Amino acid sequence: MKKKGYLFLTVALFMMTILFLQSESKAVMTSWSAEQPPEGAKGVEKRTEYRFRDKSTQTSYSTSLGGWGLRRIRPR
């Protein structure tokens, strides 16, 4: 029974070591920033971002808004 327990622990520790070494070798990128990276940073990526709105909204509690009107549409 002890041999199986030691074998299990040995395999488990071996697998944990492999996973740890693999995670250490992969560099994790930071999130995007508007500021320049520090001197000597590795794997610097650049991108251009654009933001825009294609619709305009207006909230009002008035009974009428300038430029807007209601019209009744009759069915044909």
Backbone hydrogen bonds, N-H to C=O, Kabsch-Sander energy under -0.5 kcal/mol:
donor,donor_aa,acceptor,acceptor_aa,energy
5,G,1,M,-1.6
6,Y,2,K,-2.5
7,L,3,K,-2.3
8,F,4,K,-2.5
9,L,5,G,-2.3
10,T,6,Y,-2.5
11,V,7,L,-2.5
12,A,8,F,-2.7
13,L,9,L,-2.7
14,F,10,T,-2.2
15,M,11,V,-2.5
16,M,12,A,-2.4
17,T,13,L,-2.2
18,I,14,F,-2.2
19,L,15,M,-2.5
20,F,16,M,-2.4
21,L,17,T,-2.5
22,Q,18,I,-2.2
23,S,19,L,-2.2
24,E,20,F,-1.9
25,S,21,L,-1.4
26,K,22,Q,-0.9
27,A,25,S,-0.7
41,A,38,P,-1.7
68,W,65,L,-1.8
74,R,72,R,-0.6
